[in-house]
Amino acid sequence: MSLLSWIVTGLVVGLIARALVPGRQSMGLILTVALGVIGAAVGGLISTAFWPTWANDPNVDRMWPGWLMSVIGGVIVLWGYIALTADRSGRTTV
């Protein structure tokens, strides 16, 4: 069940990140899920670096900061993906 929650979370975070970043990203569903999972991990690392108490006190009422940081991490990872796969004209090659 944990793997399924990672996949669903990755899909949601990846889709939101792709919607927030302007331009066309040529990636399929699997890459979107991977983007979301990696972005959620990056966002989690950023949030624990700034607010280490969130990791020790999971509270349902305070889940939105985790989702927000996951989306921010997804946007960061997507920008990196675009930078790595874009050719000199700025178009994505993948």
Phi and psi in degrees as a GROMACS rama.xvg file:
@    title "Ramachandran Plot"
@    xaxis  label "Phi"
@    yaxis  label "Psi"
@TYPE xy
-66.4029  -39.0099  SER-2
-63.2801  -40.0074  LEU-3
-64.0083  -39.599  LEU-4
-67.4178  -35.1923  SER-5
-63.9949  -41.9881  TRP-6
-65.7105  -45.1302  ILE-7
-66.102  -44.0914  VAL-8
-62.1873  -43.8268  THR-9
-61.0982  -39.7815  GLY-10
-64.4757  -46.0203  LEU-11
-64.007  -48.4475  VAL-12
-63.9899  -41.8787  VAL-13
-63.8847  -42.1461  GLY-14
-65.7571  -40.8736  LEU-15
-65.4515  -43.215  ILE-16
-62.5834  -41.8056  ALA-17
-65.9466  -31.8777  ARG-18
-72.8151  -30.2723  ALA-19
-81.314  -29.4903  LEU-20
-85.8948  124.194  VAL-21
-69.7551  155.314  PRO-22
100.321  174.251  GLY-23
-99.2562  124.594  ARG-24
-106.475  119.806  GLN-25
-89.3685  88.1776  SER-26
-146.601  148.943  MET-27
-88.9908  -169.04  GLY-28
-66.559  -41.2503  LEU-29
-66.3567  -42.0996  ILE-30
-66.7162  -33.422  LEU-31
-66.1926  -42.0468  THR-32
-64.343  -44.1631  VAL-33
-62.0723  -41.6509  ALA-34
-58.1879  -45.8756  LEU-35
-66.3702  -41.12  GLY-36
-66.3505  -46.1818  VAL-37
-66.236  -39.7425  ILE-38
-63.871  -39.0551  GLY-39
-64.8226  -37.7483  ALA-40
-67.2295  -42.6273  ALA-41
-63.7322  -44.1646  VAL-42
-62.7193  -37.717  GLY-43
-65.3417  -39.6512  GLY-44
-65.2896  -40.8237  LEU-45
-64.3892  -44.1812  ILE-46
-68.1479  -37.4872  SER-47
-71.968  -24.0098  THR-48
-70.7864  -36.7344  ALA-49
-89.2464  -37.1884  PHE-50
-131.277  80.2678  TRP-51
-66.4838  -16.9354  PRO-52
-74.1897  -20.3612  THR-53
-62.2559  -36.2411  TRP-54
-69.5055  -27.7896  ALA-55
-90.5533  -16.2331  ASN-56
-130.036  73.6293  ASP-57
-71.3108  124.802  PRO-58
-133.392  132.144  ASN-59
-61.4781  -33.6552  VAL-60
-67.9218  -21.0914  ASP-61
-112.872  34.2955  ARG-62
-79.3511  -24.44  MET-63
-60.973  -35.1463  TRP-64
-63.7477  -33.8559  PRO-65
-65.6571  -42.3471  GLY-66
-65.6822  -41.4533  TRP-67
-61.8977  -44.9803  LEU-68
-68.184  -32.2074  MET-69
-64.4647  -42.4212  SER-70
-66.8937  -41.3773  VAL-71
-61.1371  -43.1607  ILE-72
-62.7722  -37.9654  GLY-73
-63.4567  -40.1983  GLY-74
-65.2566  -41.3239  VAL-75
-62.528  -45.8533  ILE-76
-65.3443  -39.1638  VAL-77
-64.7067  -41.8804  LEU-78
-59.5925  -41.752  TRP-79
-63.8633  -41.0229  GLY-80
-62.2871  -44.6388  TYR-81
-63.5695  -41.7913  ILE-82
-64.7371  -35.9698  ALA-83
-77.7926  -29.8667  LEU-84
-102.836  -2.21495  THR-85
-83.5071  141.747  ALA-86
-84.397  -174.702  ASP-87
-66.3048  -22.7309  ARG-88
-82.105  -6.7112  SER-89
96.6986  -1.83435  GLY-90
-88.5679  144.644  ARG-91
-73.1648  132.578  THR-92
-93.7233  -13.9424  THR-93
